[in-house]
Amino acid sequence: MAVDLAEFEHPSWLTAAGTGIGYVLILAVLTLALFIVPWLVFTGVAP
């Protein structure tokens, strides 16, 4: 059974991928801002 790739050309797949990528980017920024930056400040790595 071959998969027809034309099924994935619908704009909803692009929207779903964009939502997932945006979610991951927001999580990365929040993790950086809430955990990594304070750790760097308290350990004296950042000026």
Protein Blocks (a to p, Z undefined) as FASTA:
>chain_A
ZZdfklmmpfklmmmmmmmmmmmmmmmmmmmmmmmmmmmmmnomaZZ
